[in-house]
Amino acid sequence: MTNIYGETEILTDNQKSFIDDIPDILPVLPLRDIVIYPYMIFPVLVGREQSIRAANYAAEKTKYIFLSTQIKSSIEDPTPADIYPEGTIAKIVQILKLPNGLMKILVDGLVQGRIVGFTERTDFFEAHIEAVFPKVEIDHEMNALVRQMTQLFKDYVKISRNVPNDTIAAFDNIEEPDRKLFYAAANVIQPIEVKQSILQKTTLKEQYYELIKILNSEIDILKIEKEIDSKVQENIAKTQRKFIIQEQIKILQDELGEDEDASPEFSKLRESIKKAKMPQEVEAKAMEELNKLKKTPPMSPESTVIRNYLDWLIDVPWSKKTKDNLNIKHVQKILDEDHFGLEKPKERIIEHIAVLNLVKQMKGQILCFVGPPGVGKTSLGKSIARALGRKFVRISLGGVRDEAEIRGHRRTYIGSMPGKIIQSMKRAGTINPVILLDEIDKMSMDFRGDPSAAMLEVLDPEQNHSFNDHYLEVDYNLSQVLFITTANVRYNIPLPLQDRMEIIELPGYLEYDKLEIAKRHILPKELKAHGLINKNVNVTVEAIRKIIREYTRESGVRNLEREIATVCRKIARDIVLKESSNGKSKTKTKYLVDENKVEEYLKVPRYRYSKHTKTLKVGSVTGLAWTSTGGEILNVDAAVMIGPGKLTLTGQLGNVMKESAHAALSYLRAHAKELHLHPDFFKGKEIHVHLPEGAIPKDGPSAGIAMAMAMYSAVSGIPATNNVAMTGEITLTGSILAIGGLTEKLLAAKRNQIETVLIPKENEIDLKEIPNEVKEGIKIVLIERIEDAIPYVFPSLKKSVKVKKKSKK
């Protein structure tokens, strides 16, 4: 066995014989989570196959084995690179095989060692080992190091909770400096890499210095931990003492019969309850909860729940209200300032204010604004609140599917809280705010209940004077609240809710309306938002009209606002670039934005603004559709080809439109003779009906007449004009039924420059409520049956004989 030692170190005869007995090549046993030093007798549990083979080999041969620690204990199958080269040469004293296949060996640490190199053995680790005898110099420095380490180790044992006190007695009986060092190092609780650092030193003084550094650091940490622990114990003792004293005070008060509150906090709560001016039964409930709070230990979770409940009862308004400004001229002025157009909603609001002037309080006035996005539903609610001088609160109902969102959570856990209605009343701070329930058509339901059913009590004027929130558990009066709801689609609002509201339709804007809104509201707001008020910027009317016609196509004005904001950003960029290059001059440069500048800023127009040509196309007609974003043009194409006699429908159609297509085909086949079609026009043929833009789902009952005309054109070969749009559901007998969304559909036709619109006769009564600006420039034709539409869709059919001749061809 080779060895490493200090220059002046001389081995004794015993050490020489000891070294000679140990082979140069030893099996290596990787250890996890432990470092074994010389002079340690320690049991090691061996479980890995490779380690078991190494232990068996050592036990059968020389009983010597090299113990080295893994660098990372988490590695299950270590490689030579994963093992520290420094370790301890040990002798196996005893070996015990356990029933579960594991092995327990008792090892005796003999001397430090170092791996010089591994052998090529594969069944277990085997390596060339050098024995390391650290140099020992007995001088004053060595004596000082031993004394200091001894004192530090004793201090460490006294402070540490994990090292038994009898360790010091065994430590005092050791005289050899190296043995004393390794005994202390083995009993210090430190990470593997820290304990391994002692084995990596080659002289005893270096090892003592390393251990002293470790002990000093650990003692400092333990002292800090002890200080923290004493502070925590002191705080706990204070809290317990305070609790005991409070309990004693309560008992004394009960004995003396005093009814005063035990602390200023309870007195303050009592005063707040009195100042809230609650109804008599609510105040009684609050006082009952206050008395319960006084008897509840402060550290109890129940105390927090009761305290939060009392805070809610105090913060919710019970009597405070704002004074209404019922001056009709003032209200009219505010509404006209904030909104252009919307005459019908404004008129309804003025009527409501007029009635309030006479009766002072009116129930049952719950308004519902229904219209496409961007037409001003939410902002109209804000204007109403501003005109009346009331507080305004908005509640978004989009995506709400838990009934507890409306009615609140029951007080069964710490995180419970009231529903959105009571929360909004707290935010408003008055009993008569304007509450806007936004997107009421987008509520959904799941296993947690139906929130729309909970809204019935809120919006029912006969019930909402005693609205009961699950959290408050007392009746709350909502009858003085002005509720306003908004929705995009009327048909998505549950019927019981519709029954409790007055529906006011807000149709889309005409080009003239958008132009005025842009000039009066959007452009000044965007110029101010982008810092262009004093920059001499002039946006022409033609520029705004170009944005409306060629860059937006919508019912509202949101996209128009975005495009104008884009133009303002481009102007701001030009101004900053010009000022940075030329410097800020005293003379202000004029920035004119005309049609050419708009195209430069917004690039290629998204929409073409051109009138429909009177080009005649076979199998292609124009329908009108209504969506949640307003009216739209619906192109319907049909083609006839040789096939097995079937109807193919494409374009992502819903079930209703598919049924309309089948009904249209059945009518054409049943009345082929009257319509001058060949009786066997469907025999051996396939009719394909397609609605372009297949990525967009389409459904609804108003496309029946359009699909019937498209099929008629395809079957007869007669071209249809695309300057006529139509809407209406059909029956198998050829009748045309009424449709909804007529205003939006006429607006869509007007936006797309369609001259003639065919609508059901049953919708004639709806024309009276449609503004003249919408009907102006459009020829509206009322039709009762499918045949009534043919002369308008097929201008070439002036006499039925021509149709018959074409069909025979």
VEXSEZA-33396 format. One record per residue (C-alpha): x, y, z. Coordinates in pm, whole numbers, plus 32768, in hexadecimal, padded with zeros to 4 digits. Layout:
BEGIN
XYZ ...
// end
This chain:
BEGIN
800080008000 808D81517F99 8060827A8082 806483F48087 80E784B681B5 819285FC8214 82FE863D81CA 836E86198337 827585038389 830F83B283E5 8230827D83F7 824581A2852D 828980308515 811A7FE38563 80A780CD844D 819D80318358 811F7ED383A2 7FBB7F518395 7FF77FEA823E 80A37EB181C2 7F717DDE821C 7E827EAE8143 7E837E577FD0 7EC07F687ECE 7D807F0D7E18 7C3D7F117EE2 7ACB7EF37E95 7A1B80457EAA 78CB806A7F5A 781281B07EF4 77558245801B 76228321800F 75D584388109 76F683E081F6 786D841C8218 7931831A82E7 7A758392838E 7B9782CB841F 7B5F82418580 79E58224853A 793180D88567 77EE80F984A6 76E0800E8418 76A1803782A1 75697FB581F1 75C27F308096 74AE7EFE7F96 75367F347E37 75AA7DF97D7F 76F97E947D2A 77367EF87E95 76CE7DA17F17 77C97CFB7E30 78DC7DEA7EA8 788F7DA28018 78857C297FDF 79D07C347F26 7A777CFA803E 79EA7C16814B 7A677ADE809B 7BC47B68804D 7C787C608132 7B497D0281DD 7BD47E568177 7AF07F3F80B0 7B0280AC8043 79D8818580AC 799982BD7FDA 7867839F7FC6 779E83EA7E8B 77A885557E16 762D85497DDC 756984557EB3 744184507DC2 7505838E7CB8 749B82227CC3 75AF81927BE6 76E682697C1D 781682707B37 797D82AC7BAA 794A841E7B5F 782984287C5A 790183B77D83 79E784937E55 7B5484177E2F 7B9A84587FA3 7B0F8360809D 7B63826E81B4 7C08811881AC 7B36803A8290 7B297ED58308 79EB7E078307 79B27D99846F 78677CE68443 777C7C938327 76087C418340 75237BD98222 73BB7C4D824C 72837B8C81D4 72207C9B80DB 73617C6C8013 741B7D8F80B3 75647D74816D 75D27E2082AC 77497E3F82E6 77FF7ECF8412 79367F8D83A2 7A5C8014846A 7AFD814D83D4 7C78812383D7 7D2782348313 7CEA8340820D 7D1882D780A5 7D0583567F42 7CA082AE7DFC 7DC382B87D06 7D0B820D7BEC 7BF7810E7BB0 7C3B7FB17B29 7B857F1F7A00 7AAC7E417AD8 79397E5E7A7A 78757D957B7C 78CB7E937C8E 79AB7FC27CC1 7B1A7F6F7D03 7C32806E7D16 7DA280AB7D68 7DA7814D7EC1 7EAD82297F6B 7EAC824380E6 7EB783AA8165 7F5A83F882B6 7F2A856F82F8 80628616837D 805B864984F9 812C875D8598 8111877A8712 815D88EA8751 80B68A1C87EE 7FD98A5886BD 7F6188F086C5 7F1389068837 7E518A4B8800 7D8A89AE86E7 7D2F888087BC 7CC0895E88DE 7BEC8A408805 7B4B8920874B 7B0288718897 7A5389A58924 798E89E087E5 791E887787D1 78A28881893A 77E489C488F4 774E892487BD 76D587F1887E 763688CE8989 757689A2888B 7519888E8796 73DD87C887D2 744886A486F8 758E864287A8 7571859388FE 762A86308A25 76E584ED8A7F 77AB8521893D 7888861889FF 78ED85118B00 7969842489F2 7A1585468943 7AD985A68A7D 7B6A84458A9A 7C1884628947 7D8184DD894D 7E0784AC87E9 7DDA85EF8719 7D73853A85DA 7C7D8456868F 7BEC85818748 7BBF863685FB 7B098518854E 7A2784D7867D 79B18643867D 798A864D8502 78B5850F8509 77C485A98608 779486FA8558 765686FE8488 76B887928337 767B874E81C3 774E86448117 7826873B8055 788387F38199 78E586B68253 79A186368124 7A7A87718120 7B3086F5825C 7BA385BA81A8 7C24868E8089 7D2987398167 7E8586978178 7F06872482C7 7E69870E841E 7E8188888453 7DBD88C88313 7CB887CF8386 7C9F887D84DA 7C7A89D18433 7B6589478353 7AA988AC8479 7ACA89EC854B 7A378AB58429 791489C0840D 78D089C98584 78DB8B478595 77E38B658477 76F68A608503 76FE8AF78663 76A18C4E85D6 757B8BB9851A 75048AF5864B 75148C308722 743B8CEC8627 73438BCA861E 73378BCB8798 72F08D43879E 71D78D1B86A0 71458BFB8764 714B8CC188AA 709E8DEA8800 6F8E8D078774 6F588C6688C8 6F478DBE8967 6E3D8E32886C 6D738CF688A3 6D868D2A8A1A 6D108E9389F5 6BEB8E27891B 6B888D168A0D 6BA68E078B33 6ACC8F068A7E 69C98DFC8A30 69C38D888B9B 699A8EED8C18 687E8F2D8B20 67CE8DF28B92 67F98E608CFC 67658FB68CAA 66398F0F8C03 65FD8E338D31 66188F5D8E1E 652790288D46 64308F088D46 644E8EF28EC1 641B906A8EEB 6300906E8DE8 63A7917C8D16 6333919F8BAF 644D92758B2C 652892058A0F 666A915A8A71 674C9226898F 674C936D88CC 6737929F878B 65E0921A87EB 656E93778850 65D793F886FB 651992E0864C 63E1932F8718 63F594A086B5 642794458546 62F29368854D 6226948785E0 62A8957F84DE 6256949583B8 60DE94D583F2 6081936F83A0 5F1992F283A0 5EA9927B84F5 5EC2910584AB 601B912F840A 609E91F68532 601E90E9861C 60D98FE3854F 621990B7855B 620190E086D5 61CC8F6B86FE 63078F268633 63C8902D86FB 636B8F828843 63D88E3687AD 65248ED68742 65678F4E88A6 65498DEB8927 66208D538813 67998D2D8851 685B8E228772 693B8D0D86EB 68118C3E8679 67C28C338501 66578C73855D 66BF8DC985E2 67448E2E8489 66058DB883DC 65238E7E84C9 65FD8FB684B2 65F78FB08334 647F8F82833B 644F90B2841E 65359180833E 645A912D8212 6319918482CB 63B092D3832E 6447932881D9 631492D78105 6237940F80E1 60E693F8818F 6060955B8185 615A964180D4 60DE96B67F81 613797BD7E7F 604398C87E12 5FC498997CAF 5FE099B07BB0 5E8D99907B07 5EAE9ABE7A22 5E469A3678CD 5F079B3F780C 60439AF078D0 601A997B788F 5FDA99BA771D 61119A94770A 61EF998A77AB 616C987676C8 619E994C758F 62FE99A775FE 6366983F762F 62AF97977510 624C97E773AC 6112973F7329 606F962F7400 5F2C96F57400 5E4D95DB747B 5F1E958775B2 5F4196F97603 5DCA972D75E0 5D84960976CA 5E75969377D0 5DD697ED77BE 5C7F974C77F3 5D0596977924 5D8C97DF79B7 5C42988D796F 5B8297847A31 5C7797A17B53 5C2D99167B5F 5ABF98C57B9F 5AC997937C82 5C2997BA7D1C 5C5796407D22 5BF795417C1B 5C2A93CA7C23 5C4892D57B07 5D2693A67A26 5E3B92B679C0 5EC6930F786B 5F81921E7788 604F92AD766B 607891AB7559 615D91E77432 62A4918F7384 63F591D87428 646D933E7418 631D93F173F8 63369495754F 626D93BA763D 635E93CE7763 63B4953C7730 6240958D771F 621994F9787D 633595DA78F8 628C9708785D 614296B8790C 61F696A97A5C 62A997F27A14 6167989A79A8 60AD982C7AE3 61D398787BC7 61DD97137C48 6302962C7C8F 6352953D7B71 63C393D37B9C 640092DA7A84 63E591627AB7 646C908179A2 639C8F427988 645A8EAA7862 64C28D4778BC 64178D477A14 639B8BE47A52 63928BC77BCE 62538C2B7C82 63298C997DAB 63B98DB07CCE 625F8E557CE5 61D68DDE7E33 631F8DC37EF1 63C48CA77FB3 633B8C2480F6 64068C758231 64918B178258 66008B63821D 66F98C818246 67068CE780D5 658C8D0F80A8 650E8E5D8029 63D08F017FA0 63698EF17E34 63A98FF27D24 626890B37D6F 62BA90F87EDD 6427913D7E83 63B1923F7D85 62D192E47E88 63FD93037F70 64CC93A17E57 63B594937E06 638394F97F71 6219955E7F34 60CC94A67F24 606995417DD4 618B95137CE0 617694BE7B6F 61EE93557B4D 624392E379ED 622E916979C2 630B913F7891 62F49018779E 61C78F787846 619C8E967716 62F18DF37753 62A68D5478A5 62C78BDA78A5 627A8AC5799B 631F898A7A23 630888A07B4F 632B89CB7C3D 61D58A527BDD 61358B407AE5 61948CAD7B22 60818D267A36 5F828C917B27 60248D547C43 60068E917B72 5E8B8E697B6A 5E6E8EE17CD0 5F5D90037C8E 5E9F90827B5E 5D3D903C7BD1 5CA791837C5A 5BB190B97D29 5CC98FFB7DDD 5E0790CA7DE1 5D99919F7F09 5DF6906E7FDE 5F218FDC7F28 5FC58ED48002 613A8E9E7FD9 61BB8D50805B 62DA8DFD8111 62188F1981B6 60EE8E3A820E 60148F708232 5F299017813A 5FBF91358072 5EEE92387FBB 5F4E925B7E49 5E0D93097DDD 5EAF94627DC7 5FC893E87CE4 5FA794407B73 600D92FC7AC6 607A930F795B 60DF91D378A0 618E91A77752 61989088765A 6210904374FB 610A8F3C74A6 5FA98F507527 5F648DDF74EA 607E8D7575D3 5FD58E1E76FE 5F018D1E77BE 5D8D8D5E7789 5D3C8D8E78FD 5E458EA17908 5DC18F4277C9 5C6A8F4E786A 5CF3902C7982 5DA2912878A0 5D419227779F 5E0891DA7663 5E8B930B75A6 5F3292B8745B 606B937C73FC 60A2933C7288 61EC937A71D9 625594D2715E 6234955A6FFF 635C95F76F4E 62D597516FA2 62BA96F37112 641C9669711B 64A097A37074 63FB98827179 646B97A4729B 65CF97A97217 65CF992671F5 652599727341 65AB98667428 66B5977573A6 67A3986672F6 67B799687413 67E998507511 68FF97AA7448 69AE98F573FB 69B4993F7570 6A2797DF75C9 6B4B97F574D4 6BB799577534 6B4C99F573EB 6A5C9B02746C 6B4E9C26743C 6C0C9B967315 6B399C367201 6AB59AE8717F 69919AEF708B 68E099AE7026 67F399E96F03 669299626EEA 66F498A56DAC 680B97F86E6E 671897836F7B 661F97126E73 673296496DC6 6786959B6F10 661595496F44 65E094C66DE4 672494136D96 67BE93AF6EE5 669193556FBF 655492946F86 6498927370CC 635992D2717D 6408938E7297 65319479729C 664093B47354 670D9361721F 66DF94C771A8 676F953D72F3 6898945172CC 68E494C8716C 68D0963671D2 69B995E672F6 6AAA954871FD 6AA596847128 6AE897577260 6C13967F72BA 6CA296AB715C 6C7498257175 6D21982772CB 6E4497647238 6E66985B7115 6E5C99857202 6F6798F672EA 704A989571C7 702999EF712C 70679AA67273 719399CC72C8 72349A0B7175 71E79B817151 71CB9BE772BD 70939C817357 70459DB17283 6F639ECD72F1 6E8B9EB371B8 6D989D9371D4 6D8D9CA470AD 6C359C46702E 6BEC9AD47018 6AD49A8E6F22 6A47992F6F12 698298F76DD3 691C97C16D10 6A7A978A6C83 6B1897AC6DDA 6A2096AF6E69 6A8995AD6D66 6BF795F86DAF 6BBF95C06F22 6ACD94986F16 6B5B93F46DDC 6A7C93276CF5 690293516D2F 685E921D6DC4 670D924D6D1C 66A592C66BC9 659B93D16BC8 64ED93A56A7B 6386937B6A12 6313922469AB 632091FA6837 61EF91746789 62B190496709 61D08F1A66EF 62558DD16777 61C08C766760 618E8BCE68B0 62078CF16985 61238DD16A55 61508EBD6B7B 60AB8E806CCB 60A78F486E0E 61158EBB6F5B 610D8F3770BF 622B8EF271B1 62868F65730E 6363906E726F 624F90F8718F 61CA90B67035 629A900E6F25 62808FB86DB5 625A8E426D75 62BC8DBB6C20 62128C776BB6 629E8BAF6A90 61FD8A7F69EE 6273899768D7 61D7886E6823 62A2874367A9 627385DA674B 625185076881 6184840D694B 606684FE6990 60D085966ADB 60F286EE6B7B 624E87526BF5 626B88706CEF 63B989116D4A 642B8A496DFD 640789D56F69 628C89F26F75 61C189BA70AF 609988CD70C8 5F9889DF708A 60398A4C6F42 605D88E36ECE 5EE988AF6F07 5E9E89F06E48 5F6C89726D20 5EB188266D19 5D6488DE6D33 5DC489C06C0E 5E2588966B33 5CE687DC6B8F 5C13890B6B2D 5CC2892C69DC 5C8D87BB6992 5B2287BF6A05 5ACC88F56934 5BB588C0680E 5A9988E36712 5A178A2D679E 5B798AB567AE 5BBE8A4C6645 5CC8895166A8 5CF687F86610 5C3D86FA66EB 5D6F861566F8 5E728726672D 5EF886726862 5F0C851967C3 607784AE6790 60EF85FF680C 619C867E6943 615A87DC69C9 6272887C6A92 621C89A96B6A 63428A646C01 63598B936CE4 64B68C2D6CC5 65948C706DF3 65768B0B6E6C 66488B516FA1 65288C1B7035 64038B5170C3 62B38BBE7038 61598B7170B8 60048C1370C0 5EAC8C007022 5EC18D2E6F3A 5F8F8C9E6E19 5E7F8BBF6D88 5E138CAA6C70 5F7D8CEE6C0B 5FCD8B796BEB 5E898B3F6B2B 5EE08C4F6A2F 60468BCE6A0C 5FC88A6D69BF 5EC28AF468D0 5FCE8BB56813 60B98A886804 5FA989966793 5F0A8A7E6690 60518B116614 5FC28C706635 60BA8D6F66C6 605E8E2D6805 60B98F94684A 619B8FD46974 6109912F69A9 5FE290996A62 5FFD90116BC5 5EF58F456C73 5E9A8EB76DC3 5D848DD36E3B 5D398C736EAB 5C6C8B926DC9 5B728A7B6DFC 5B2D89486D29 59F889F66CA5 5AC48B1E6C24 5A628C1C6D2D 5B678D106DB0 5B738D3E6F29 5BDC8E6C6FF4 5D458E9D7064 5DFB8F627173 5F12905F716B 5E779120704B 5F22926870A2 607B91C970AD 603D91176F62 5FCE92576EB6 610593056F3C 61DC91EF6EAB 613092186D5A 6165938F6D69 62D893656DC0 6302927E6C94 6247936B6BA4 612D92766B58 600793226AB5 5EEC92276AE5 5E9C91586C1A 5D90904A6C25 5CF690166D7D 5BCC8F496DFB 5A768FED6DED 5A4B8FA06F5F 5B6790916FB1 5AAC91BA6F1E 5A4A922E707A 5BBC923D70E1 5C07933D6FD1 5B4F94497095 5C51943C71B0 5D81944170CC 5E19959F70A3 5DE896456F52 5F63966C6F2F 5F8094F16F22 5E6C94C36E20 5EDD95E86D48 5F76957C6BFC 5EFC94136C16 5DD593836B5B 5D26929F6C53 5C4491986BB5 5B4C90CD6C85 5B1B8F666C13 5A2B8E5A6C91 5A908D2C6BC0 5BC48CA66B13 5B378CF869BC 5B1D8E686A1B 5C988E806A2C 5CDF8DF168D2 5C9A8F2E6801 5D878FFD68DB 5E9F8EFD68EC 5E8D8EA0677A 5E5B8FDF66AF 5E608F16656A 5D1B8E6765C6 5C1B8F5A6540 5B398E4A64B8 5B0D8CEE653D 5B2A8C5C63DD 5C9A8CB363D2 5CD38BFC6518 5C248AC9648F 5CF48ACB6352 5E388AE86414 5DD589CE64FC 5D8D88EB63CE 5EE88929634E 
// end
